[in-house]
Amino acid sequence: MFLIPVKLLLLSASLAAGLAGQTGGKQGDWRMARPEALGLDRERLETASGYASRAGGAGVVIYRGQAVHQWGDVHARHEIKSSTKSIGSLVLGLALRDGKVNLDDRLGRWMPEFLEPAGDSRERDWREQVKLIHLATHTSGLEKPGGFARVGFEPGTRWQYSDGGPNWLADALTRAYRRDLEELLFERVFPWIGVTRDEFQWRGNAYRPPLLDGVARREFGSGVSASADALARIGFLFLRGGGVGNRRVLPSEFVSRLRAVPVGLRDLAVEREELYPRASQHYGLLWWNNADGAIPGAPRDLYWSWGLHDSVIAVIPSLDLLVTRVGGSLAERGRENSADFARLRPLIEPVVAAVPAAEREVGAPYPPSPKIAGIDWAPLEEIRRAAPDCDNWPMTWTDDDKIVAACGDGRGFAPFTPRKMGLLLTEIEGDARSFTGRNLKTSLDNTGMGAEGLKASGLLMVDGILYIWLRNAGNAQLAWSEDRGRSWTLAPWKFQESFGHPSFLNFGRNYSGARDEFVYIYSPDSNTAYEAVPRLVLARAPKRRLRDPRAYEYFVKLSGGRARWTRSLRERGAVFENGRDLCYRTQVSYHAPSGRYLLVYAIQGPVNSRFQGGLGVFDAPAPWGPWTTVHYTRLWDSAPGESLSFPVKWMEADGRTVHLASSSDDALSVRRAVLRIKPQENP
């Protein structure tokens, strides 16, 4: 019997259908909902809109993809001033995705005229150092005016609010694309999110000549007029991790970086601190953010655009919440040009408080680990990605000191396969920092995309024999290979109840270091790999009888600290439970230095987890628990991908450094992490 994957169907629908009337994944009109129907406090929403509308204008509140509150004429255009900078991030994201530019490119590469003699020799040296990332973070040294201002300090050493820096960035991107950036957005972005020319206009350049190389020259410093509705549609693209349905518009890693201060730029000294208090602690790439908790009544993942007269796009991914506002200034007279967060709090905090308390609390399903205090993740920019446009990636450590991994719906490593493969096995050599991969030709190769084709959910080598669990097989089927994956034998039986995404517990090379003679198999308690459910189940079989279904036992429960097992699949119990945020495709690895079993999975939310989502990492002293929490968040700073694991081969000799392998951003993505092992207490 098969279960309909209702939850993920609803999630994917909310990606594409946060707005109704869509065709081909494009956004149409907003779905409207009464606040009470979604558990929101209407009075708090009205408190926010009452404050925001005291200076006129309009606004929109979007929650769970539905319009729950609005005020004023949401289709009337207003000048949004410096919120234009955040609109500019749309172009920057496209350019990064298209490979047109890199953030570390020096501006002089794109704009040689920027390097022409100006000022003293020291300023000329500084100009040569200016990078695109400096222009996007107000750390270039360029002064405030939007024209051709001077560079007043060494780039990357201080923070100074500037229109000239973002305007140079707009020039560089104009030259990279050789076209009008407004037209680029109306071709590549706005048709997918429903922004029209009636509600979005970008004026001609007010500070520089109107043409650059014969192309219309736009500003990022200012210049856009837009409606509250148009800003909501732009904000919704960011809320959905840069995607519309299954269509990738902006890179998810880029969108994640918007809500954080780039490494090396936090806590820089701030020019005119009285106007921009602690700005270097909460400004990322062309967006302000709440990374330091400067708006205490809002989550730390809040980030927002902000322009003169307090035009705002406020994005809160962890709450699936979006607020836009246009109109007159909310500041006290004489403080209009300041970046004083106090005047934003009465707009944002009541909207956050309107969300049910249970949604605002992020509680892990298990208590903190007694052995591992947490995980320190490497910066986003250090994530290594290979094999683009592939997902899945279960893997195992083989007897010849390699990794065999399976990808899905892609073409693997270069040289890529001629066509996309539904299931493709690969072989990976080297450590996590310098690995190389190649595609294998096997008897399991197929071209069925998505749920239409067999996919790997687990891989394991035991005594030189490779085993694989094949999902989408109604429910799952075991296969094995005695020639390192070239040819496979399918078991004559299948799991037909539960175990829709079975995965193996991985120990060391060729299953060395295993705790006993059993092989352990985890799965969400579902007939399909496409459903998040409240619990995981566990099976085991002797490693020499793995092919025999009669040898399988199923975990029932812990009793007196001991695992109780049954031969009856129908008597299975839960080995792990998360009734609120649910459980998804899980992988488990043994970390020998700590003696802990590491269980990891992506927490599903309103966005495809390849592009945005949460992350849970748990540990236990035995394969069956008791489980405790190492790391838990509903919104990780990177996209977690659909399936994740800590490959045992890539656990380093220091006993703390591990590497998380995932399908983040539809690629093999590897991120270094350091486990904070608690010191052993003296007896």
C-alpha positions as CSV (number, residue, x, y, z in Angstrom):
1,M,0.0,0.0,0.0
2,F,1.3,3.5,-0.9
3,L,0.7,6.6,1.1
4,I,-0.1,9.9,-0.7
5,P,2.8,12.3,0.1
6,V,0.3,15.0,1.3
7,K,2.7,17.1,3.4
8,L,5.3,17.6,0.7
9,L,2.6,18.2,-1.9
10,L,1.3,21.0,0.3
11,L,4.7,22.4,0.8
12,S,5.5,22.5,-2.9
13,A,2.1,24.0,-3.5
14,S,2.9,26.8,-1.1
15,L,6.1,27.5,-2.9
16,A,4.3,28.1,-6.2
17,A,0.9,28.9,-4.9
18,G,1.6,31.4,-2.2
19,L,-0.2,33.4,-4.8
20,A,-3.2,32.1,-6.6
21,G,-4.0,32.0,-10.2
22,Q,-0.6,30.8,-11.3
23,T,0.4,29.2,-14.6
24,G,3.7,27.5,-15.2
25,G,4.8,28.2,-11.6
26,K,4.4,32.0,-12.0
27,Q,2.9,34.1,-9.3
28,G,-0.6,35.5,-9.8
29,D,-2.9,37.2,-7.3
30,W,-2.3,36.8,-3.6
31,R,-4.4,34.3,-1.7
32,M,-6.2,36.2,1.0
33,A,-6.8,34.8,4.5
34,R,-8.4,36.2,7.6
35,P,-5.7,36.5,10.3
36,E,-7.7,34.4,12.8
37,A,-7.9,31.5,10.3
38,L,-4.1,31.2,10.6
39,G,-3.9,31.8,14.3
40,L,-2.7,35.4,14.0
41,D,-3.6,38.2,16.4
42,R,-5.5,40.7,14.4
43,E,-5.2,43.4,17.0
44,R,-1.4,43.3,16.9
45,L,-1.4,43.5,13.1
46,E,-3.6,46.6,13.4
47,T,-1.3,48.1,15.9
48,A,1.6,47.8,13.4
49,S,-0.4,49.2,10.5
50,G,-1.8,52.0,12.6
51,Y,1.8,53.1,13.4
52,A,3.0,52.6,9.8
53,S,0.1,54.5,8.3
54,R,0.4,57.6,10.5
55,A,2.7,59.0,7.7
56,G,0.5,57.8,4.9
57,G,1.3,55.2,2.4
58,A,0.5,51.5,2.3
59,G,1.7,48.1,3.4
60,V,1.2,44.3,3.2
61,V,1.7,41.4,5.6
62,I,2.2,38.0,4.1
63,Y,2.1,34.9,6.3
64,R,2.5,31.3,5.1
65,G,2.2,32.6,1.5
66,Q,-1.1,34.4,2.1
67,A,-2.0,38.0,2.4
68,V,-3.4,38.4,5.9
69,H,-3.3,42.2,6.4
70,Q,-2.9,45.3,4.3
71,W,-3.5,49.0,4.5
72,G,-3.6,52.0,2.1
73,D,-3.4,51.7,-1.7
74,V,-1.1,48.8,-2.1
75,H,-0.8,49.3,-5.9
76,A,0.2,53.0,-5.8
77,R,3.9,53.7,-6.5
78,H,6.1,55.5,-4.0
79,E,9.8,56.4,-4.1
80,I,11.6,53.8,-2.1
81,K,14.9,55.6,-2.0
82,S,17.7,53.4,-0.5
83,S,15.5,50.3,-0.6
84,T,16.7,50.3,-4.2
85,K,20.0,48.9,-2.9
86,S,18.2,45.7,-2.0
87,I,16.5,45.6,-5.4
88,G,20.0,45.7,-6.8
89,S,20.7,42.5,-5.0
90,L,18.4,40.8,-7.5
91,V,20.8,41.7,-10.2
92,L,23.8,40.8,-8.2
93,G,22.3,37.4,-7.5
94,L,21.6,36.8,-11.1
95,A,25.1,37.7,-12.1
96,L,26.6,35.3,-9.5
97,R,24.3,32.5,-10.7
98,D,25.2,33.2,-14.4
99,G,28.9,33.3,-13.6
100,K,29.2,36.8,-14.8
101,V,31.0,38.1,-11.7
102,N,32.4,37.0,-8.4
103,L,32.2,39.0,-5.2
104,D,36.0,39.0,-4.9
105,D,36.4,40.6,-8.4
106,R,38.2,43.9,-8.2
107,L,36.1,46.8,-9.5
108,G,38.9,47.9,-11.7
109,R,38.5,44.7,-13.8
110,W,35.1,45.9,-14.8
111,M,35.5,49.6,-14.6
112,P,39.1,50.6,-15.5
113,E,38.1,54.2,-15.5
114,F,37.6,53.9,-11.7
115,L,41.4,53.5,-11.5
116,E,42.2,56.6,-13.4
117,P,44.4,59.0,-11.4
118,A,42.4,60.7,-8.6
119,G,43.7,62.2,-5.4
120,D,47.1,61.2,-4.0
121,S,49.0,58.0,-4.5
122,R,47.5,56.5,-1.4
123,E,44.0,56.9,-2.8
124,R,45.1,55.3,-6.1
125,D,46.3,52.3,-4.1
126,W,43.0,52.0,-2.3
127,R,41.1,52.2,-5.5
128,E,43.0,49.2,-6.8
129,Q,41.9,47.2,-3.8
130,V,38.2,47.9,-4.1
131,K,36.2,44.6,-4.7
132,L,32.6,44.1,-5.5
133,I,31.9,42.8,-2.0
134,H,33.1,46.1,-0.6
135,L,30.6,48.0,-2.8
136,A,27.8,45.7,-1.6
137,T,28.6,46.1,2.1
138,H,29.5,49.8,2.5
139,T,33.1,49.0,3.2
140,S,34.7,50.3,0.0
141,G,35.8,53.6,1.4
142,L,33.7,55.5,-1.1
143,E,31.9,58.5,0.4
144,K,28.2,59.1,0.6
145,P,27.4,60.9,-2.7
146,G,26.1,58.8,-5.5
147,G,28.3,60.3,-8.2
148,F,32.1,59.9,-8.6
149,A,33.1,60.3,-4.9
150,R,36.6,59.9,-3.5
151,V,37.9,56.8,-1.6
152,G,38.6,57.9,1.9
153,F,40.1,54.9,3.5
154,E,41.5,51.4,2.8
155,P,38.7,49.1,1.6
156,G,37.5,46.5,4.1
157,T,38.8,48.4,7.1
158,R,35.9,50.6,8.0
159,W,32.1,50.9,7.4
160,Q,30.7,54.0,5.8
161,Y,27.2,54.3,4.3
162,S,27.5,55.2,0.7
163,D,25.4,55.6,-2.5
164,G,28.5,55.9,-4.6
165,G,29.7,52.3,-3.8
166,P,26.4,50.6,-4.8
167,N,26.3,52.8,-7.9
168,W,29.7,51.6,-9.0
169,L,28.4,48.0,-8.4
170,A,25.4,48.8,-10.7
171,D,27.9,50.1,-13.3
172,A,30.0,46.9,-13.1
173,L,26.9,44.7,-13.5
174,T,25.7,46.8,-16.4
175,R,29.0,46.3,-18.1
176,A,29.0,42.5,-17.3
177,Y,25.6,42.1,-18.9
178,R,25.9,44.9,-21.5
179,R,22.3,45.8,-21.1
180,D,19.8,47.9,-19.1
181,L,19.4,46.3,-15.6
182,E,15.8,47.2,-15.5
183,E,15.1,45.3,-18.7
184,L,17.2,42.4,-17.3
185,L,14.9,42.2,-14.3
186,F,11.7,42.4,-16.4
187,E,13.0,39.5,-18.5
188,R,14.6,37.2,-15.9
189,V,12.8,37.9,-12.6
190,F,9.7,40.0,-12.6
191,P,7.6,37.8,-15.0
192,W,7.9,34.9,-12.5
193,I,6.8,37.0,-9.5
194,G,4.1,39.1,-11.1
195,V,5.8,42.6,-10.9
196,T,4.4,44.9,-13.6
197,R,5.7,48.1,-15.1
198,D,2.7,50.0,-13.7
199,E,3.9,49.2,-10.1
200,F,7.7,49.3,-10.6
201,Q,9.7,52.0,-12.3
202,W,13.5,52.8,-12.3
203,R,14.3,56.3,-13.1
204,G,17.2,57.4,-15.2
205,N,20.5,57.9,-13.4
206,A,20.4,61.2,-11.3
207,Y,24.2,61.2,-10.5
208,R,26.0,60.0,-13.5
209,P,25.7,60.3,-17.3
210,P,22.5,58.5,-18.5
211,L,24.4,56.0,-20.7
212,L,27.2,53.6,-20.1
213,D,28.7,52.1,-23.3
214,G,25.5,53.1,-25.0
215,V,23.3,51.3,-22.4
216,A,20.9,52.9,-19.9
217,R,22.7,53.4,-16.7
218,R,20.8,52.6,-13.4
219,E,21.5,53.4,-9.8
220,F,21.6,51.0,-6.9
221,G,21.9,53.9,-4.4
222,S,18.3,55.0,-5.1
223,G,16.0,55.5,-8.0
224,V,13.2,53.0,-7.8
225,S,9.5,53.8,-7.4
226,A,7.4,50.8,-6.5
227,S,4.1,49.8,-4.8
228,A,3.8,47.9,-1.5
229,D,2.4,45.0,-3.5
230,A,5.4,44.9,-5.9
231,L,7.8,45.0,-2.9
232,A,5.9,42.1,-1.4
233,R,6.3,40.1,-4.5
234,I,10.0,40.8,-4.5
235,G,10.3,40.0,-0.8
236,F,8.4,36.8,-1.3
237,L,11.0,35.6,-3.8
238,F,13.6,36.1,-1.0
239,L,11.3,34.5,1.6
240,R,11.2,31.5,-0.7
241,G,15.0,31.2,-0.8
242,G,15.3,32.7,-4.3
243,G,12.9,30.2,-6.0
244,V,9.5,30.2,-7.5
245,G,8.0,26.7,-7.2
246,N,10.8,24.5,-8.5
247,R,12.3,27.2,-10.6
248,R,15.6,28.6,-9.3
249,V,15.8,32.3,-9.9
250,L,18.6,33.3,-7.4
251,P,21.3,31.1,-5.8
252,S,20.1,29.9,-2.4
253,E,23.5,30.4,-0.9
254,F,23.5,34.0,-2.0
255,V,20.0,34.5,-0.4
256,S,21.3,32.9,2.8
257,R,24.2,35.3,2.9
258,L,21.9,38.4,2.8
259,R,20.9,37.9,6.4
260,A,24.4,37.8,7.8
261,V,27.4,40.1,8.0
262,P,30.2,38.7,5.7
263,V,33.2,37.1,7.4
264,G,35.9,39.7,8.2
265,L,33.6,42.7,8.0
266,R,31.7,42.4,11.3
267,D,32.5,44.9,14.0
268,L,34.4,47.3,11.8
269,A,34.6,50.9,13.0
270,V,31.7,52.9,11.7
271,E,32.0,56.4,10.1
272,R,29.3,58.7,11.6
273,E,28.3,56.3,14.3
274,E,25.7,58.7,15.6
275,L,23.7,58.2,12.4
276,Y,24.5,54.5,11.8
277,P,24.9,53.0,15.3
278,R,26.8,49.6,15.2
279,A,26.0,49.3,11.5
280,S,28.8,46.9,10.8
281,Q,27.2,44.4,13.1
282,H,24.0,44.2,11.1
283,Y,24.5,45.0,7.5
284,G,25.1,42.2,5.0
285,L,25.0,42.3,1.2
286,L,22.8,45.3,0.3
287,W,20.3,44.4,3.1
288,W,20.1,45.3,6.8
289,N,19.8,42.3,9.2
290,N,19.0,41.4,12.8
291,A,22.0,39.1,13.2
292,D,23.0,40.9,16.4
293,G,19.5,41.1,17.8
294,A,19.3,44.9,17.4
295,I,15.5,44.5,17.0
296,P,14.9,42.4,20.2
297,G,11.3,41.5,19.5
298,A,12.2,39.8,16.1
299,P,14.1,36.6,15.2
300,R,17.7,36.9,14.3
301,D,17.1,35.8,10.7
302,L,15.1,38.9,10.0
303,Y,16.6,41.0,7.2
304,W,15.2,44.1,5.5
305,S,15.5,46.7,2.8
306,W,15.4,50.3,4.2
307,G,15.0,53.6,2.4
308,L,14.5,57.3,3.2
309,H,10.8,57.7,4.3
310,D,11.0,54.2,5.7
311,S,10.2,52.1,2.7
312,V,10.7,48.5,4.0
313,I,10.8,44.9,2.8
314,A,11.1,42.9,6.0
315,V,11.8,39.2,5.4
316,I,11.6,36.6,8.3
317,P,12.2,33.1,6.9
318,S,11.9,31.3,10.2
319,L,8.3,32.5,10.7
320,D,7.4,32.4,6.9
321,L,6.5,36.0,7.4
322,L,6.9,39.1,5.2
323,V,6.1,42.8,5.8
324,T,6.3,45.7,3.3
325,R,5.7,49.3,3.8
326,V,5.9,52.5,1.7
327,G,4.9,56.1,2.6
328,G,6.2,59.1,4.5
329,S,8.9,59.1,7.1
330,L,8.3,57.6,10.5
331,A,11.3,59.4,12.0
332,E,11.4,62.3,14.3
333,R,12.1,65.6,12.6
334,G,15.8,65.9,11.8
335,R,16.4,62.2,12.2
336,E,15.1,61.1,8.7
337,N,18.6,60.2,7.5
338,S,19.6,58.1,10.5
339,A,19.6,54.3,10.7
340,D,17.9,54.3,14.1
341,F,16.2,50.9,14.4
342,A,13.9,52.3,17.2
343,R,11.5,53.6,14.6
344,L,11.2,50.2,12.8
345,R,10.4,48.3,16.0
346,P,6.7,49.5,16.3
347,L,6.2,48.2,12.7
348,I,8.0,44.8,12.9
349,E,7.7,43.7,16.5
350,P,3.8,43.7,16.7
351,V,3.6,41.7,13.5
352,V,6.1,39.1,14.9
353,A,4.1,39.1,18.2
354,A,0.9,38.4,16.1
355,V,2.3,35.0,15.2
356,P,1.3,32.2,17.5
357,A,3.8,31.6,20.3
358,A,4.2,28.0,19.4
359,E,5.4,29.0,15.9
360,R,7.9,31.5,17.4
361,E,9.4,29.0,19.8
362,V,12.1,26.7,18.2
363,G,12.3,23.8,20.6
364,A,14.3,20.7,19.8
365,P,12.5,17.4,20.4
366,Y,15.3,16.0,22.7
367,P,17.4,17.5,25.5
368,P,21.0,18.8,24.8
369,S,23.7,16.2,24.3
370,P,25.8,15.3,27.3
371,K,28.8,14.8,25.1
372,I,28.7,17.4,22.3
373,A,28.0,21.0,23.3
374,G,27.2,22.1,19.7
375,I,28.7,22.5,16.2
376,D,30.8,25.4,14.8
377,W,30.1,25.5,11.1
378,A,32.6,26.8,8.5
379,P,31.6,30.1,6.8
380,L,29.2,29.8,3.9
381,E,31.9,30.9,1.4
382,E,34.0,27.8,2.3
383,I,31.3,25.3,1.2
384,R,32.7,23.2,-1.6
385,R,30.2,22.3,-4.3
386,A,30.8,19.7,-7.1
387,A,28.6,17.8,-9.5
388,P,26.1,20.6,-10.1
389,D,22.4,20.0,-10.8
390,C,22.4,16.7,-8.9
391,D,20.6,15.8,-5.7
392,N,20.5,12.9,-3.2
393,W,24.1,11.7,-2.3
394,P,24.0,8.8,0.2
395,M,27.5,7.4,0.4
396,T,29.7,4.8,2.0
397,W,33.5,4.2,2.7
398,T,34.8,1.3,0.6
399,D,37.6,-1.2,1.2
400,D,39.9,0.5,-1.3
401,D,39.7,3.7,0.7
402,K,37.3,5.5,-1.6
403,I,33.7,6.7,-1.3
404,V,30.9,5.3,-3.4
405,A,28.0,7.8,-3.6
406,A,24.7,7.9,-5.5
407,C,23.2,11.0,-7.0
408,G,19.9,11.5,-8.6
409,D,18.3,13.5,-11.4
410,G,21.6,14.8,-12.7
411,R,24.7,14.2,-14.8
412,G,27.2,13.6,-12.0
413,F,30.8,14.7,-12.1
414,A,32.6,16.2,-15.2
415,P,32.9,14.8,-17.8
416,F,29.1,14.8,-17.4
417,T,26.9,12.0,-18.7
418,P,25.2,12.9,-22.0
419,R,21.8,13.0,-20.5
420,K,20.3,13.4,-17.0
421,M,20.3,10.2,-15.0
422,G,17.6,9.3,-12.4
423,L,20.2,7.2,-10.6
424,L,23.9,7.5,-11.1
425,L,26.6,5.9,-9.0
426,T,29.9,7.8,-8.5
427,E,33.3,7.1,-7.0
428,I,35.0,9.8,-4.9
429,E,38.7,9.9,-3.9
430,G,40.5,12.2,-1.5
431,D,39.7,14.1,1.6
432,A,36.8,16.5,2.0
433,R,38.9,19.5,1.2
434,S,40.3,18.2,-2.1
435,F,38.2,15.3,-3.3
436,T,37.7,14.4,-7.0
437,G,34.9,12.3,-8.4
438,R,34.0,10.3,-11.4
439,N,30.9,8.6,-12.7
440,L,30.4,4.9,-12.8
441,K,28.7,2.9,-15.5
442,T,26.5,0.3,-13.7
443,S,23.5,-1.9,-14.2
444,L,21.4,0.3,-12.0
445,D,21.6,3.3,-14.3
446,N,18.2,4.7,-15.2
447,T,16.7,7.9,-16.5
448,G,13.5,8.1,-14.5
449,M,13.3,11.6,-13.0
450,G,11.9,12.3,-9.5
451,A,9.5,9.7,-8.1
452,E,9.3,8.0,-11.6
453,G,12.7,6.4,-11.3
454,L,14.6,4.2,-8.8
455,K,16.8,6.3,-6.5
456,A,19.3,5.3,-3.8
457,S,18.4,6.0,-0.2
458,G,21.3,4.2,1.5
459,L,24.7,2.7,0.6
460,L,27.0,0.4,2.6
461,M,30.0,-1.7,2.0
462,V,30.4,-4.8,4.3
463,D,33.2,-7.3,3.8
464,G,33.9,-6.0,0.2
465,I,30.2,-6.2,-0.9
466,L,28.3,-3.1,-1.7
467,Y,24.7,-2.9,-0.6
468,I,22.2,-0.3,-1.8
469,W,18.6,0.5,-0.8
470,L,16.5,1.5,-3.8
471,R,13.5,3.7,-3.0
472,N,10.6,4.5,-5.3
473,A,10.4,0.7,-5.7
474,G,7.1,0.2,-3.9
475,N,8.4,0.7,-1.2
476,A,12.1,-0.1,-1.2
477,Q,14.3,-2.9,-2.5
478,L,17.7,-4.1,-1.6
479,A,20.5,-4.8,-4.1
480,W,24.1,-5.8,-3.9
481,S,27.3,-5.8,-5.9
482,E,30.4,-7.9,-5.6
483,D,32.4,-5.9,-8.2
484,R,32.4,-2.5,-6.5
485,G,29.2,-1.3,-8.0
486,R,29.5,-2.2,-11.7
487,S,26.9,-5.0,-11.7
488,W,24.0,-5.5,-9.2
489,T,21.7,-8.2,-8.1
490,L,18.2,-7.2,-7.0
491,A,16.7,-8.9,-4.0
492,P,13.5,-10.9,-4.8
493,W,11.6,-9.1,-2.0
494,K,10.7,-5.6,-1.1
495,F,9.6,-3.6,1.9
496,Q,5.9,-3.0,1.2
497,E,5.0,-1.5,4.6
498,S,6.9,1.5,5.9
499,F,10.7,1.9,5.1
500,G,10.0,4.1,2.1
501,H,13.5,5.7,2.5
502,P,15.7,3.1,4.2
503,S,19.3,4.2,4.9
504,F,22.2,2.3,6.5
505,L,24.1,3.1,9.7
506,N,27.7,3.7,8.5
507,F,30.7,2.8,10.5
508,G,34.3,2.8,9.2
509,R,36.1,1.7,6.1
510,N,34.4,-1.5,4.8
511,Y,32.3,-1.5,7.9
512,S,35.3,-1.7,10.2
513,G,34.7,-0.6,13.8
514,A,31.1,-1.9,13.8
515,R,29.7,-2.4,17.3
516,D,28.5,-6.0,16.5
517,E,27.6,-8.4,13.7
518,F,24.4,-6.5,12.7
519,V,23.6,-4.0,10.0
520,Y,21.2,-1.2,11.1
521,I,18.6,0.4,8.8
522,Y,16.7,3.6,9.5
523,S,13.7,5.1,7.7
524,P,10.9,7.6,8.2
525,D,7.8,5.5,9.1
526,S,6.2,6.0,5.7
527,N,5.7,4.1,2.5
528,T,7.3,6.9,0.5
529,A,10.4,9.0,0.4
530,Y,8.4,12.1,-0.3
531,E,6.6,12.5,3.0
532,A,7.8,14.1,6.3
533,V,6.3,12.1,9.2
534,P,6.4,12.2,13.1
535,R,8.7,9.3,13.6
536,L,11.7,7.1,12.4
537,V,11.8,3.4,12.6
538,L,14.8,1.0,12.8
539,A,15.5,-2.5,11.5
540,R,18.6,-4.7,11.8
541,A,19.8,-7.9,10.3
542,P,23.0,-10.0,10.7
543,K,25.5,-8.7,8.2
544,R,25.9,-12.2,6.7
545,R,22.1,-12.6,6.3
546,L,21.3,-9.1,5.1
547,R,19.7,-10.5,1.9
548,D,17.3,-12.7,3.8
549,P,14.1,-10.9,4.9
550,R,13.4,-13.6,7.5
551,A,16.6,-12.4,9.4
552,Y,15.3,-8.9,10.0
553,E,14.3,-7.6,13.4
554,Y,12.5,-4.3,14.1
555,F,13.0,-2.0,17.0
556,V,10.0,-1.8,19.4
557,K,11.2,0.4,22.3
558,L,13.8,1.0,25.0
559,S,13.0,-0.9,28.2
560,G,15.2,-0.6,31.2
561,G,18.0,0.9,29.0
562,R,17.9,-2.1,26.6
563,A,16.5,-2.3,23.1
564,R,13.6,-4.5,22.6
565,W,13.2,-6.1,19.1
566,T,10.5,-8.0,17.2
567,R,10.3,-10.2,14.1
568,S,7.0,-8.6,13.2
569,L,7.2,-5.4,11.1
570,R,3.7,-4.5,12.2
571,E,4.9,-4.4,15.9
572,R,7.6,-1.9,15.1
573,G,8.0,1.1,17.4
574,A,9.5,4.6,17.0
575,V,13.3,4.8,17.4
576,F,13.1,8.6,17.1
577,E,10.2,11.1,17.2
578,N,9.6,14.7,16.3
579,G,5.9,15.3,16.2
580,R,6.1,19.1,15.6
581,D,8.7,19.6,12.9
582,L,8.5,16.0,11.6
583,C,11.2,13.6,10.3
584,Y,12.5,13.4,6.8
585,R,15.2,11.5,4.9
586,T,17.7,10.5,7.5
587,Q,21.3,9.3,7.5
588,V,23.3,8.0,10.6
589,S,27.1,7.7,11.0
590,Y,29.2,6.6,13.9
591,H,31.7,9.1,15.3
592,A,34.3,6.9,16.9
593,P,36.3,9.6,18.8
594,S,33.2,10.6,20.8
595,G,31.6,7.2,20.8
596,R,28.4,8.8,19.5
597,Y,26.0,8.0,16.7
598,L,25.2,11.1,14.7
599,L,21.7,11.3,13.1
600,V,21.0,14.2,10.7
601,Y,18.1,15.3,8.6
602,A,16.7,18.4,6.9
603,I,13.7,20.0,8.6
604,Q,11.2,20.7,6.0
605,G,9.5,24.1,5.7
606,P,7.6,26.1,3.1
607,V,10.6,26.0,0.7
608,N,12.2,23.1,-1.0
609,S,15.0,22.1,1.3
610,R,17.5,22.1,-1.6
611,F,17.2,25.9,-1.4
612,Q,16.2,26.7,2.2
613,G,15.3,24.9,5.4
614,G,16.1,23.7,8.9
615,L,18.6,21.2,10.2
616,G,18.6,18.7,13.0
617,V,21.7,16.9,14.3
618,F,21.2,14.4,17.1
619,D,23.5,12.0,18.9
620,A,23.2,8.8,21.0
621,P,25.4,6.2,22.7
622,A,23.7,3.4,20.7
623,P,22.0,3.0,17.4
624,W,18.6,3.0,19.1
625,G,19.2,6.0,21.5
626,P,18.5,7.5,23.8
627,W,18.8,10.6,21.5
628,T,19.9,14.0,22.5
629,T,20.3,17.2,20.5
630,V,23.6,18.6,19.1
631,H,22.2,21.2,16.8
632,Y,18.6,22.2,15.9
633,T,17.2,25.1,13.9
634,R,14.2,25.6,11.7
635,L,16.3,27.8,9.4
636,W,19.9,26.9,8.9
637,D,22.2,29.6,7.4
638,S,22.6,27.4,4.3
639,A,20.2,25.3,2.3
640,P,20.3,21.9,4.0
641,G,19.5,19.8,0.9
642,E,17.2,16.8,0.8
643,S,19.6,14.2,2.2
644,L,22.6,14.8,4.4
645,S,25.3,12.8,6.2
646,F,28.6,13.0,8.0
647,P,30.7,10.6,5.9
648,V,32.9,8.6,8.2
649,K,35.9,8.8,5.8
650,W,35.8,12.6,6.2
651,M,35.9,12.6,10.0
652,E,39.3,14.0,10.8
653,A,42.0,12.7,13.2
654,D,41.6,15.5,15.7
655,G,38.4,13.9,16.8
656,R,36.3,17.0,16.4
657,T,36.4,18.0,12.7
658,V,33.7,16.5,10.5
659,H,32.2,17.4,7.1
660,L,28.5,17.5,6.2
661,A,27.7,16.2,2.7
662,S,24.4,17.2,1.3
663,S,22.5,18.1,-1.9
664,S,22.3,21.8,-0.9
665,D,21.7,24.0,-3.9
666,D,21.3,20.9,-6.1
667,A,24.9,19.8,-6.0
668,L,27.3,17.7,-3.9
669,S,27.9,20.3,-1.2
670,V,30.5,19.7,1.6
671,R,30.8,21.9,4.6
672,R,33.4,21.6,7.3
673,A,32.2,21.6,11.0
674,V,33.8,21.3,14.4
675,L,32.1,19.4,17.1
676,R,32.4,21.1,20.5
677,I,33.2,18.0,22.5
678,K,32.6,18.5,26.2
679,P,35.5,17.9,28.5
680,Q,35.3,14.6,30.4
681,E,34.4,15.0,34.0
682,N,36.8,13.4,36.6
683,P,35.3,10.4,38.4
